[in-house]
Amino acid sequence: MQSAVKPAKLIIRNGRYVCPNCKQTTNQKASPDTNADRLILWCRNCKAEFVVNIDHGQCSIVSRCR
Ligand SMILES: [Zn+2]
């Protein structure tokens, strides 16, 4: 069984997540022990929304909302 969407890693810069779309830092803070399931990450720069999973600071993008 192959998944069509490859999980992408989220980049952290200056303690904040970087938007995968416009590569600017978002308002969402990152911490090495953050755990989140289907967190919605919103970028104020390009207005893109992503559903992300964070497991001990390791984040993967589940899907893009808009
Ligand atoms: Zn963006």
N, CA, C, O and the ligand as a Tripos MOL2 file, in Angstrom:
@<TRIPOS>MOLECULE
protein
  265   263    67     0     0
PROTEIN
NO_CHARGES

@<TRIPOS>ATOM
      1 N           0.8410   -1.1860    0.0000 N.3       1 MET1
      2 CA          0.0000    0.0000    0.0000 C.3       1 MET1
      3 C           0.8880    1.2520    0.0000 C.2       1 MET1
      4 O           1.7170    1.4360    0.8910 O.2       1 MET1
      5 N           0.7040    2.0900   -0.9920 N.am      2 GLN2
      6 CA          1.5190    3.2880   -1.0850 C.3       2 GLN2
      7 C           0.6800    4.5240   -0.8380 C.2       2 GLN2
      8 O          -0.4360    4.6560   -1.3400 O.2       2 GLN2
      9 N           1.2470    5.4290   -0.0500 N.am      3 SER3
     10 CA          0.5560    6.6740    0.2290 C.3       3 SER3
     11 C           0.8830    7.7010   -0.8450 C.2       3 SER3
     12 O           2.0330    7.8280   -1.2660 O.2       3 SER3
     13 N          -0.1230    8.4240   -1.2790 N.am      4 ALA4
     14 CA          0.0810    9.4030   -2.3490 C.3       4 ALA4
     15 C           0.8330   10.6260   -1.8400 C.2       4 ALA4
     16 O           1.6210   11.2380   -2.5620 O.2       4 ALA4
     17 N           0.5720   10.9660   -0.5850 N.am      5 VAL5
     18 CA          1.2090   12.1550   -0.0350 C.3       5 VAL5
     19 C           2.3770   11.7360    0.8470 C.2       5 VAL5
     20 O           2.2070   10.9760    1.8000 O.2       5 VAL5
     21 N           3.5240   12.2210    0.5300 N.am      6 LYS6
     22 CA          4.7010   11.9500    1.3410 C.3       6 LYS6
     23 C           4.7160   12.9320    2.5050 C.2       6 LYS6
     24 O           4.6110   14.1390    2.2850 O.2       6 LYS6
     25 N           4.8440   12.4460    3.7400 N.am      7 PRO7
     26 CA          4.8410   13.3760    4.8620 C.3       7 PRO7
     27 C           6.0610   14.2890    4.8250 C.2       7 PRO7
     28 O           7.2000   13.8260    4.7660 O.2       7 PRO7
     29 N           5.8080   15.5600    4.8600 N.am      8 ALA8
     30 CA          6.8840   16.5390    4.7940 C.3       8 ALA8
     31 C           7.2510   17.0030    6.1940 C.2       8 ALA8
     32 O           6.3900   17.1520    7.0610 O.2       8 ALA8
     33 N           8.5180   17.2230    6.3970 N.am      9 LYS9
     34 CA          8.9860   17.7260    7.6800 C.3       9 LYS9
     35 C           8.8120   19.2340    7.7260 C.2       9 LYS9
     36 O           8.9530   19.9330    6.7230 O.2       9 LYS9
     37 N           8.5060   19.7050    8.9120 N.am     10 LEU10
     38 CA          8.3580   21.1310    9.1200 C.3      10 LEU10
     39 C           9.6880   21.6870    9.6390 C.2      10 LEU10
     40 O          10.3350   21.0870   10.4980 O.2      10 LEU10
     41 N          10.0700   22.8100    9.1170 N.am     11 ILE11
     42 CA         11.3340   23.4310    9.5410 C.3      11 ILE11
     43 C          11.0620   24.3860   10.7010 C.2      11 ILE11
     44 O          10.0680   25.1120   10.6960 O.2      11 ILE11
     45 N          11.9480   24.3790   11.6880 N.am     12 ILE12
     46 CA         11.8280   25.2850   12.8310 C.3      12 ILE12
     47 C          12.9550   26.3100   12.7600 C.2      12 ILE12
     48 O          14.1280   25.9570   12.6380 O.2      12 ILE12
     49 N          12.5760   27.5850   12.8390 N.am     13 ARG13
     50 CA         13.5670   28.6490   12.8190 C.3      13 ARG13
     51 C          13.2450   29.6410   13.9360 C.2      13 ARG13
     52 O          12.1090   30.0970   14.0690 O.2      13 ARG13
     53 N          14.2470   29.9640   14.7230 N.am     14 ASN14
     54 CA         14.0830   30.9020   15.8470 C.3      14 ASN14
     55 C          12.9690   30.4630   16.8050 C.2      14 ASN14
     56 O          12.2680   31.2970   17.3790 O.2      14 ASN14
     57 N          12.8160   29.1460   16.9690 N.am     15 GLY15
     58 CA         11.8220   28.6230   17.9000 C.3      15 GLY15
     59 C          10.4080   28.6500   17.3680 C.2      15 GLY15
     60 O           9.4610   28.4310   18.1240 O.2      15 GLY15
     61 N          10.2440   28.9100   16.0980 N.am     16 ARG16
     62 CA          8.9130   28.9360   15.4880 C.3      16 ARG16
     63 C           8.9040   28.0980   14.2240 C.2      16 ARG16
     64 O           9.9250   27.9220   13.5600 O.2      16 ARG16
     65 N           7.7170   27.5820   13.9090 N.am     17 TYR17
     66 CA          7.5960   26.7670   12.7100 C.3      17 TYR17
     67 C           7.6490   27.6380   11.4620 C.2      17 TYR17
     68 O           7.1560   28.7660   11.4440 O.2      17 TYR17
     69 N           8.2500   27.0910   10.4400 N.am     18 VAL18
     70 CA          8.3630   27.8100    9.1760 C.3      18 VAL18
     71 C           7.2740   27.3110    8.2380 C.2      18 VAL18
     72 O           7.0740   26.1050    8.0940 O.2      18 VAL18
     73 N           6.5760   28.2340    7.6080 N.am     19 CYS19
     74 CA          5.5080   27.8800    6.6710 C.3      19 CYS19
     75 C           6.0970   27.1320    5.4780 C.2      19 CYS19
     76 O           7.0300   27.6190    4.8400 O.2      19 CYS19
     77 N           5.5540   25.9450    5.1740 N.am     20 PRO20
     78 CA          6.0950   25.1720    4.0510 C.3      20 PRO20
     79 C           5.7930   25.8240    2.7020 C.2      20 PRO20
     80 O           6.4200   25.5010    1.6930 O.2      20 PRO20
     81 N           4.8550   26.7180    2.6950 N.am     21 ASN21
     82 CA          4.4400   27.3450    1.4390 C.3      21 ASN21
     83 C           5.3060   28.5540    1.0920 C.2      21 ASN21
     84 O           5.8550   28.6250   -0.0070 O.2      21 ASN21
     85 N           5.4310   29.5040    2.0190 N.am     22 CYS22
     86 CA          6.1540   30.7390    1.7000 C.3      22 CYS22
     87 C           7.4980   30.8390    2.4160 C.2      22 CYS22
     88 O           8.2350   31.8080    2.2300 O.2      22 CYS22
     89 N           7.8190   29.8220    3.2460 N.am     23 LYS23
     90 CA          9.1100   29.7440    3.9450 C.3      23 LYS23
     91 C           9.3410   30.8730    4.9470 C.2      23 LYS23
     92 O          10.4860   31.1630    5.2930 O.2      23 LYS23
     93 N           8.2780   31.5070    5.4120 N.am     24 GLN24
     94 CA          8.4040   32.5350    6.4360 C.3      24 GLN24
     95 C           8.0240   31.9170    7.7730 C.2      24 GLN24
     96 O           7.2830   30.9350    7.8220 O.2      24 GLN24
     97 N           8.5360   32.4950    8.8600 N.am     25 THR25
     98 CA          8.1980   31.9540   10.1700 C.3      25 THR25
     99 C           6.7530   32.3120   10.5250 C.2      25 THR25
    100 O           6.2840   33.4160   10.2470 O.2      25 THR25
    101 N           6.0670   31.3620   11.1420 N.am     26 THR26
    102 CA          4.6870   31.5820   11.5640 C.3      26 THR26
    103 C           4.6670   32.0320   13.0160 C.2      26 THR26
    104 O           5.7160   32.1520   13.6500 O.2      26 THR26
    105 N           3.4770   32.2810   13.5390 N.am     27 ASN27
    106 CA          3.3320   32.6800   14.9370 C.3      27 ASN27
    107 C           3.3780   31.4860   15.8820 C.2      27 ASN27
    108 O           3.4760   31.6500   17.0980 O.2      27 ASN27
    109 N           3.3060   30.2840   15.3150 N.am     28 GLN28
    110 CA          3.2380   29.0880   16.1500 C.3      28 GLN28
    111 C           4.6100   28.7520   16.7170 C.2      28 GLN28
    112 O           5.5530   28.5000   15.9660 O.2      28 GLN28
    113 N           4.7180   28.7470   18.0250 N.am     29 LYS29
    114 CA          5.9850   28.4480   18.6780 C.3      29 LYS29
    115 C           6.2330   26.9530   18.6980 C.2      29 LYS29
    116 O           5.3030   26.1490   18.7710 O.2      29 LYS29
    117 N           7.4950   26.6010   18.6330 N.am     30 ALA30
    118 CA          7.8950   25.2010   18.6580 C.3      30 ALA30
    119 C           8.7430   24.9430   19.8890 C.2      30 ALA30
    120 O           9.5310   25.7900   20.3080 O.2      30 ALA30
    121 N           8.5710   23.7710   20.4570 N.am     31 SER31
    122 CA          9.3900   23.3710   21.5820 C.3      31 SER31
    123 C           9.7810   21.9110   21.3850 C.2      31 SER31
    124 O           9.0240   21.1480   20.7850 O.2      31 SER31
    125 N          10.9580   21.5080   21.8820 N.am     32 PRO32
    126 CA         11.4430   20.1420   21.6170 C.3      32 PRO32
    127 C          10.5400   19.0480   22.1770 C.2      32 PRO32
    128 O          10.5990   17.9070   21.7190 O.2      32 PRO32
    129 N           9.7050   19.3800   23.1620 N.am     33 ASP33
    130 CA          8.8300   18.3610   23.7360 C.3      33 ASP33
    131 C           7.3630   18.5960   23.3890 C.2      33 ASP33
    132 O           6.4700   18.1210   24.0910 O.2      33 ASP33
    133 N           7.1210   19.3230   22.3160 N.am     34 THR34
    134 CA          5.7440   19.5680   21.8820 C.3      34 THR34
    135 C           5.1320   18.3040   21.2960 C.2      34 THR34
    136 O           5.7420   17.6210   20.4740 O.2      34 THR34
    137 N           3.9230   18.0100   21.7350 N.am     35 ASN35
    138 CA          3.1510   16.9270   21.1420 C.3      35 ASN35
    139 C           1.8150   17.4980   20.6910 C.2      35 ASN35
    140 O           1.1070   18.1320   21.4730 O.2      35 ASN35
    141 N           1.4770   17.2740   19.4410 N.am     36 ALA36
    142 CA          0.1920   17.7520   18.9450 C.3      36 ALA36
    143 C          -0.3110   16.7930   17.8810 C.2      36 ALA36
    144 O           0.4530   16.2650   17.0730 O.2      36 ALA36
    145 N          -1.6110   16.5870   17.9060 N.am     37 ASP37
    146 CA         -2.2340   15.7130   16.9240 C.3      37 ASP37
    147 C          -3.1880   16.5520   16.0810 C.2      37 ASP37
    148 O          -4.1440   17.1330   16.5960 O.2      37 ASP37
    149 N          -2.9220   16.6070   14.8090 N.am     38 ARG38
    150 CA         -3.7460   17.3740   13.8650 C.3      38 ARG38
    151 C          -3.8980   18.8370   14.2880 C.2      38 ARG38
    152 O          -4.9960   19.3950   14.2980 O.2      38 ARG38
    153 N          -2.7760   19.4250   14.6290 N.am     39 LEU39
    154 CA         -2.7440   20.8510   14.9340 C.3      39 LEU39
    155 C          -2.8540   21.6360   13.6360 C.2      39 LEU39
    156 O          -2.2410   21.2820   12.6290 O.2      39 LEU39
    157 N          -3.6440   22.7090   13.6710 N.am     40 ILE40
    158 CA         -3.7650   23.5400   12.4730 C.3      40 ILE40
    159 C          -2.7650   24.6870   12.5830 C.2      40 ILE40
    160 O          -2.8290   25.5230   13.4840 O.2      40 ILE40
    161 N          -1.8600   24.6890   11.6460 N.am     41 LEU41
    162 CA         -0.8340   25.7180   11.5800 C.3      41 LEU41
    163 C          -1.2540   26.7370   10.5320 C.2      41 LEU41
    164 O          -1.4470   26.4020    9.3630 O.2      41 LEU41
    165 N          -1.3910   27.9530   10.9540 N.am     42 TRP42
    166 CA         -1.8360   29.0090   10.0470 C.3      42 TRP42
    167 C          -0.7060   29.9900    9.8070 C.2      42 TRP42
    168 O          -0.0050   30.4050   10.7300 O.2      42 TRP42
    169 N          -0.5510   30.3440    8.5640 N.am     43 CYS43
    170 CA          0.4940   31.2920    8.2000 C.3      43 CYS43
    171 C          -0.1420   32.6390    7.9090 C.2      43 CYS43
    172 O          -1.0090   32.7560    7.0420 O.2      43 CYS43
    173 N           0.3010   33.6620    8.6460 N.am     44 ARG44
    174 CA         -0.2930   34.9860    8.4400 C.3      44 ARG44
    175 C           0.2850   35.6750    7.2070 C.2      44 ARG44
    176 O          -0.2550   36.6720    6.7280 O.2      44 ARG44
    177 N           1.3790   35.1360    6.7060 N.am     45 ASN45
    178 CA          2.0130   35.7640    5.5400 C.3      45 ASN45
    179 C           1.2910   35.4040    4.2500 C.2      45 ASN45
    180 O           0.9770   36.2830    3.4470 O.2      45 ASN45
    181 N           1.0290   34.1200    4.0480 N.am     46 CYS46
    182 CA          0.4020   33.7080    2.7960 C.3      46 CYS46
    183 C          -0.9900   33.1340    3.0280 C.2      46 CYS46
    184 O          -1.6350   32.6920    2.0780 O.2      46 CYS46
    185 N          -1.4720   33.1320    4.2880 N.am     47 LYS47
    186 CA         -2.8110   32.6710    4.6630 C.3      47 LYS47
    187 C          -3.0480   31.1760    4.4010 C.2      47 LYS47
    188 O          -4.1930   30.7370    4.2990 O.2      47 LYS47
    189 N          -1.9980   30.4240    4.2950 N.am     48 ALA48
    190 CA         -2.1370   28.9880    4.0890 C.3      48 ALA48
    191 C          -2.3630   28.3050    5.4360 C.2      48 ALA48
    192 O          -1.8580   28.7510    6.4660 O.2      48 ALA48
    193 N          -3.1290   27.2160    5.4090 N.am     49 GLU49
    194 CA         -3.3600   26.4440    6.6220 C.3      49 GLU49
    195 C          -2.9150   25.0100    6.3860 C.2      49 GLU49
    196 O          -3.1890   24.4220    5.3400 O.2      49 GLU49
    197 N          -2.2300   24.4630    7.3680 N.am     50 PHE50
    198 CA         -1.7490   23.0950    7.2670 C.3      50 PHE50
    199 C          -2.1600   22.3190    8.5050 C.2      50 PHE50
    200 O          -2.1330   22.8470    9.6170 O.2      50 PHE50
    201 N          -2.5360   21.0760    8.3100 N.am     51 VAL51
    202 CA         -2.7760   20.1880    9.4450 C.3      51 VAL51
    203 C          -1.4750   19.4430    9.6990 C.2      51 VAL51
    204 O          -0.9570   18.7640    8.8130 O.2      51 VAL51
    205 N          -0.9480   19.5710   10.9110 N.am     52 VAL52
    206 CA          0.3310   18.9550   11.2210 C.3      52 VAL52
    207 C           0.2310   18.0620   12.4580 C.2      52 VAL52
    208 O          -0.5810   18.3000   13.3530 O.2      52 VAL52
    209 N           1.0610   17.0520   12.4860 N.am     53 ASN53
    210 CA          1.2320   16.2220   13.6690 C.3      53 ASN53
    211 C           2.6230   16.4910   14.2230 C.2      53 ASN53
    212 O           3.6050   16.5210   13.4810 O.2      53 ASN53
    213 N           2.6940   16.6850   15.5300 N.am     54 ILE54
    214 CA          3.9860   16.9260   16.1620 C.3      54 ILE54
    215 C           4.2060   15.8700   17.2350 C.2      54 ILE54
    216 O           3.3940   15.7040   18.1450 O.2      54 ILE54
    217 N           5.3040   15.1710   17.1090 N.am     55 ASP55
    218 CA          5.6380   14.1210   18.0600 C.3      55 ASP55
    219 C           7.0170   14.4210   18.6340 C.2      55 ASP55
    220 O           8.0330   14.2060   17.9730 O.2      55 ASP55
    221 N           7.0470   14.9210   19.8700 N.am     56 HIS56
    222 CA          8.2900   15.3190   20.5280 C.3      56 HIS56
    223 C           9.1110   16.2650   19.6530 C.2      56 HIS56
    224 O          10.3210   16.0950   19.5030 O.2      56 HIS56
    225 N           8.4430   17.2530   19.0820 N.am     57 GLY57
    226 CA          9.1290   18.2570   18.2860 C.3      57 GLY57
    227 C           9.3580   17.8510   16.8350 C.2      57 GLY57
    228 O           9.7590   18.6750   16.0130 O.2      57 GLY57
    229 N           9.1020   16.5740   16.5200 N.am     58 GLN58
    230 CA          9.2420   16.1370   15.1350 C.3      58 GLN58
    231 C           7.8970   16.3090   14.4390 C.2      58 GLN58
    232 O           6.9310   15.6230   14.7750 O.2      58 GLN58
    233 N           7.8320   17.1980   13.4930 N.am     59 CYS59
    234 CA          6.5340   17.4780   12.9020 C.3      59 CYS59
    235 C           6.4500   17.0190   11.4570 C.2      59 CYS59
    236 O           7.4130   17.0980   10.6940 O.2      59 CYS59
    237 N           5.2960   16.5500   11.1180 N.am     60 SER60
    238 CA          5.0250   16.1530    9.7400 C.3      60 SER60
    239 C           3.7100   16.7800    9.3150 C.2      60 SER60
    240 O           2.7760   16.9050   10.1070 O.2      60 SER60
    241 N           3.6550   17.1680    8.0630 N.am     61 ILE61
    242 CA          2.4700   17.8170    7.5390 C.3      61 ILE61
    243 C           1.4910   16.7430    7.0690 C.2      61 ILE61
    244 O           1.8420   15.8900    6.2540 O.2      61 ILE61
    245 N           0.2760   16.7880    7.5810 N.am     62 VAL62
    246 CA         -0.7370   15.7960    7.2170 C.3      62 VAL62
    247 C          -1.4190   16.2160    5.9180 C.2      62 VAL62
    248 O          -1.4980   15.4390    4.9650 O.2      62 VAL62
    249 N          -1.9070   17.4450    5.8930 N.am     63 SER63
    250 CA         -2.5560   17.9240    4.6830 C.3      63 SER63
    251 C          -2.5890   19.4450    4.6950 C.2      63 SER63
    252 O          -2.3430   20.0930    5.7120 O.2      63 SER63
    253 N          -2.8980   19.9770    3.5440 N.am     64 ARG64
    254 CA         -3.0190   21.4300    3.4450 C.3      64 ARG64
    255 C          -4.5010   21.7820    3.3480 C.2      64 ARG64
    256 O          -5.2190   21.2170    2.5240 O.2      64 ARG64
    257 N          -4.9600   22.7100    4.1840 N.am     65 CYS65
    258 CA         -6.3660   23.0820    4.1930 C.3      65 CYS65
    259 C          -6.6760   24.0750    3.0850 C.2      65 CYS65
    260 O          -7.6720   23.9420    2.3740 O.2      65 CYS65
    261 N          -5.8160   25.0640    2.9490 N.am     66 ARG66
    262 CA         -6.0400   26.0480    1.8980 C.3      66 ARG66
    263 C          -4.7510   26.7930    1.6150 C.2      66 ARG66
    264 O          -4.7220   27.6740    0.7550 O.2      66 ARG66
    265 ZN          3.0980   31.0460    4.4150 Zn       67 ZN67
@<TRIPOS>BOND
     1     1     2 1
     2     2     3 1
     3     3     4 2
     4     3     5 am
     5     5     6 1
     6     6     7 1
     7     7     8 2
     8     7     9 am
     9     9    10 1
    10    10    11 1
    11    11    12 2
    12    11    13 am
    13    13    14 1
    14    14    15 1
    15    15    16 2
    16    15    17 am
    17    17    18 1
    18    18    19 1
    19    19    20 2
    20    19    21 am
    21    21    22 1
    22    22    23 1
    23    23    24 2
    24    23    25 am
    25    25    26 1
    26    26    27 1
    27    27    28 2
    28    27    29 am
    29    29    30 1
    30    30    31 1
    31    31    32 2
    32    31    33 am
    33    33    34 1
    34    34    35 1
    35    35    36 2
    36    35    37 am
    37    37    38 1
    38    38    39 1
    39    39    40 2
    40    39    41 am
    41    41    42 1
    42    42    43 1
    43    43    44 2
    44    43    45 am
    45    45    46 1
    46    46    47 1
    47    47    48 2
    48    47    49 am
    49    49    50 1
    50    50    51 1
    51    51    52 2
    52    51    53 am
    53    53    54 1
    54    54    55 1
    55    55    56 2
    56    55    57 am
    57    57    58 1
    58    58    59 1
    59    59    60 2
    60    59    61 am
    61    61    62 1
    62    62    63 1
    63    63    64 2
    64    63    65 am
    65    65    66 1
    66    66    67 1
    67    67    68 2
    68    67    69 am
    69    69    70 1
    70    70    71 1
    71    71    72 2
    72    71    73 am
    73    73    74 1
    74    74    75 1
    75    75    76 2
    76    75    77 am
    77    77    78 1
    78    78    79 1
    79    79    80 2
    80    79    81 am
    81    81    82 1
    82    82    83 1
    83    83    84 2
    84    83    85 am
    85    85    86 1
    86    86    87 1
    87    87    88 2
    88    87    89 am
    89    89    90 1
    90    90    91 1
    91    91    92 2
    92    91    93 am
    93    93    94 1
    94    94    95 1
    95    95    96 2
    96    95    97 am
    97    97    98 1
    98    98    99 1
    99    99   100 2
   100    99   101 am
   101   101   102 1
   102   102   103 1
   103   103   104 2
   104   103   105 am
   105   105   106 1
   106   106   107 1
   107   107   108 2
   108   107   109 am
   109   109   110 1
   110   110   111 1
   111   111   112 2
   112   111   113 am
   113   113   114 1
   114   114   115 1
   115   115   116 2
   116   115   117 am
   117   117   118 1
   118   118   119 1
   119   119   120 2
   120   119   121 am
   121   121   122 1
   122   122   123 1
   123   123   124 2
   124   123   125 am
   125   125   126 1
   126   126   127 1
   127   127   128 2
   128   127   129 am
   129   129   130 1
   130   130   131 1
   131   131   132 2
   132   131   133 am
   133   133   134 1
   134   134   135 1
   135   135   136 2
   136   135   137 am
   137   137   138 1
   138   138   139 1
   139   139   140 2
   140   139   141 am
   141   141   142 1
   142   142   143 1
   143   143   144 2
   144   143   145 am
   145   145   146 1
   146   146   147 1
   147   147   148 2
   148   147   149 am
   149   149   150 1
   150   150   151 1
   151   151   152 2
   152   151   153 am
   153   153   154 1
   154   154   155 1
   155   155   156 2
   156   155   157 am
   157   157   158 1
   158   158   159 1
   159   159   160 2
   160   159   161 am
   161   161   162 1
   162   162   163 1
   163   163   164 2
   164   163   165 am
   165   165   166 1
   166   166   167 1
   167   167   168 2
   168   167   169 am
   169   169   170 1
   170   170   171 1
   171   171   172 2
   172   171   173 am
   173   173   174 1
   174   174   175 1
   175   175   176 2
   176   175   177 am
   177   177   178 1
   178   178   179 1
   179   179   180 2
   180   179   181 am
   181   181   182 1
   182   182   183 1
   183   183   184 2
   184   183   185 am
   185   185   186 1
   186   186   187 1
   187   187   188 2
   188   187   189 am
   189   189   190 1
   190   190   191 1
   191   191   192 2
   192   191   193 am
   193   193   194 1
   194   194   195 1
   195   195   196 2
   196   195   197 am
   197   197   198 1
   198   198   199 1
   199   199   200 2
   200   199   201 am
   201   201   202 1
   202   202   203 1
   203   203   204 2
   204   203   205 am
   205   205   206 1
   206   206   207 1
   207   207   208 2
   208   207   209 am
   209   209   210 1
   210   210   211 1
   211   211   212 2
   212   211   213 am
   213   213   214 1
   214   214   215 1
   215   215   216 2
   216   215   217 am
   217   217   218 1
   218   218   219 1
   219   219   220 2
   220   219   221 am
   221   221   222 1
   222   222   223 1
   223   223   224 2
   224   223   225 am
   225   225   226 1
   226   226   227 1
   227   227   228 2
   228   227   229 am
   229   229   230 1
   230   230   231 1
   231   231   232 2
   232   231   233 am
   233   233   234 1
   234   234   235 1
   235   235   236 2
   236   235   237 am
   237   237   238 1
   238   238   239 1
   239   239   240 2
   240   239   241 am
   241   241   242 1
   242   242   243 1
   243   243   244 2
   244   243   245 am
   245   245   246 1
   246   246   247 1
   247   247   248 2
   248   247   249 am
   249   249   250 1
   250   250   251 1
   251   251   252 2
   252   251   253 am
   253   253   254 1
   254   254   255 1
   255   255   256 2
   256   255   257 am
   257   257   258 1
   258   258   259 1
   259   259   260 2
   260   259   261 am
   261   261   262 1
   262   262   263 1
   263   263   264 2
@<TRIPOS>SUBSTRUCTURE
     1 MET1         2 RESIDUE 1 A MET
     2 GLN2         6 RESIDUE 1 A GLN
     3 SER3        10 RESIDUE 1 A SER
     4 ALA4        14 RESIDUE 1 A ALA
     5 VAL5        18 RESIDUE 1 A VAL
     6 LYS6        22 RESIDUE 1 A LYS
     7 PRO7        26 RESIDUE 1 A PRO
     8 ALA8        30 RESIDUE 1 A ALA
     9 LYS9        34 RESIDUE 1 A LYS
    10 LEU10       38 RESIDUE 1 A LEU
    11 ILE11       42 RESIDUE 1 A ILE
    12 ILE12       46 RESIDUE 1 A ILE
    13 ARG13       50 RESIDUE 1 A ARG
    14 ASN14       54 RESIDUE 1 A ASN
    15 GLY15       58 RESIDUE 1 A GLY
    16 ARG16       62 RESIDUE 1 A ARG
    17 TYR17       66 RESIDUE 1 A TYR
    18 VAL18       70 RESIDUE 1 A VAL
    19 CYS19       74 RESIDUE 1 A CYS
    20 PRO20       78 RESIDUE 1 A PRO
    21 ASN21       82 RESIDUE 1 A ASN
    22 CYS22       86 RESIDUE 1 A CYS
    23 LYS23       90 RESIDUE 1 A LYS
    24 GLN24       94 RESIDUE 1 A GLN
    25 THR25       98 RESIDUE 1 A THR
    26 THR26      102 RESIDUE 1 A THR
    27 ASN27      106 RESIDUE 1 A ASN
    28 GLN28      110 RESIDUE 1 A GLN
    29 LYS29      114 RESIDUE 1 A LYS
    30 ALA30      118 RESIDUE 1 A ALA
    31 SER31      122 RESIDUE 1 A SER
    32 PRO32      126 RESIDUE 1 A PRO
    33 ASP33      130 RESIDUE 1 A ASP
    34 THR34      134 RESIDUE 1 A THR
    35 ASN35      138 RESIDUE 1 A ASN
    36 ALA36      142 RESIDUE 1 A ALA
    37 ASP37      146 RESIDUE 1 A ASP
    38 ARG38      150 RESIDUE 1 A ARG
    39 LEU39      154 RESIDUE 1 A LEU
    40 ILE40      158 RESIDUE 1 A ILE
    41 LEU41      162 RESIDUE 1 A LEU
    42 TRP42      166 RESIDUE 1 A TRP
    43 CYS43      170 RESIDUE 1 A CYS
    44 ARG44      174 RESIDUE 1 A ARG
    45 ASN45      178 RESIDUE 1 A ASN
    46 CYS46      182 RESIDUE 1 A CYS
    47 LYS47      186 RESIDUE 1 A LYS
    48 ALA48      190 RESIDUE 1 A ALA
    49 GLU49      194 RESIDUE 1 A GLU
    50 PHE50      198 RESIDUE 1 A PHE
    51 VAL51      202 RESIDUE 1 A VAL
    52 VAL52      206 RESIDUE 1 A VAL
    53 ASN53      210 RESIDUE 1 A ASN
    54 ILE54      214 RESIDUE 1 A ILE
    55 ASP55      218 RESIDUE 1 A ASP
    56 HIS56      222 RESIDUE 1 A HIS
    57 GLY57      226 RESIDUE 1 A GLY
    58 GLN58      230 RESIDUE 1 A GLN
    59 CYS59      234 RESIDUE 1 A CYS
    60 SER60      238 RESIDUE 1 A SER
    61 ILE61      242 RESIDUE 1 A ILE
    62 VAL62      246 RESIDUE 1 A VAL
    63 SER63      250 RESIDUE 1 A SER
    64 ARG64      254 RESIDUE 1 A ARG
    65 CYS65      258 RESIDUE 1 A CYS
    66 ARG66      262 RESIDUE 1 A ARG
    67 ZN67       265 GROUP 0 **** ****
